[in-house]
């Protein structure tokens, strides 16, 4: 088994944790998600697990930029309300622009 180089480890960090907003927007494109489940959904779908606090910081920044919005929804089981995040039209455009950029970049590499 080949050990990953430092350069490769930097690349994966830059393309995952340091661009967590891409993964969050991608998840929210499919369905509303509450903050606590973001980490697990990212790990399941994309194969890495960001820190808990990191996810909440990214959610706050995305919401303040207008890329996502939050709404409180009552749980079906009669439990407390949860704050769910949804993708806005502005967020959908930002995600599409980022995906187009990454596709062009990958083609050039």
N, C-alpha and C positions, 0 to 999 in steps of 0.2 A: 504494500500500500504506500503510495507516494504522499509525503507530507506536503501540505499547502505552503507556498512561499508567503513571505510577509506581504509582498505586492498583491497576491491574490486575496489574502485576508483583508487588506485595506480596501480592495475593490468590493468585496462582498459587504463589508460594513457600510461603505458609501452608498451602495445600491440597495441596502435594506434599511437598517436603523436610521441612517442619516437622511433617508428619503421616505420615511414612514408614511407621510401624507399620501403618497401614491397608493399604498396598500389599503389605507383606511378608506380613501375615496372609492377604490375598486370594490371593497366589501359593501359599502353603502349603496353602490349602484344596484346591487342585487336585492337588498332588503334593509329596513331600519335595524340598527344594532344598538344595544346599550353598552355603555363604557366598559363595564366589567368583562364583557365577553369578547371585546376587540382582540385582546392578546391571544386567546385560545383560537379564535377564528383565523388570525394571521398565521399562527403556528400550523394549524391544520391545513390551510390552503397554500401557504407560501414557504413553509419549512423553517421558519425562524421565529423566536419568541422575544419580542421587545419587552423592556421593563414596564411595570405597571404605571409608574409615575410618568414615564416617557409617553405612553399612550394618552394619558389625560392632558399632558402639556400640548401634544399635537392636536387633540380634539379641541382644546380651548383656542389654539391659534387658528385652526381651520374655521371654527365658528366665528371668531372675531373678523376674519377675512371674508366671510359670507359664502364660503365654499360648502359648508354644511350648516344645518339648523338642528336645534334640539326641540323635543316636545315630550311632555310627560304623558305616559300612557298607563292606565290601570292594568294590572296583571289579571289574566283570565281566572286565576285561582282565588281572586279576591284579596290578594296580597297588596302591599303598598305600591304606589306609583313608581315607575322607573323612568329615567330620562333616556329617551331613545334619540339617536342621531340619524338624520336623513340627508341625502345628497341634494344640494340645490342645483338649479340650472347652471349657475356660475361654476359650481364645483364639477358638474358634468363636462362643461366646456374645458375647464382646466385639466381634467383627467384625459380627455381626448387629445388635447394639445400635447401633453406629456407623453402619451402613448405613441403619437405620431413622431415626436422627436426621437424617442428611444428606438422605434423601428428604423428610422433613417440612419441613426447612429450604428445600429447593429448591422445594417446592410453595408455600411462603409468599412466596418471592422472586418 
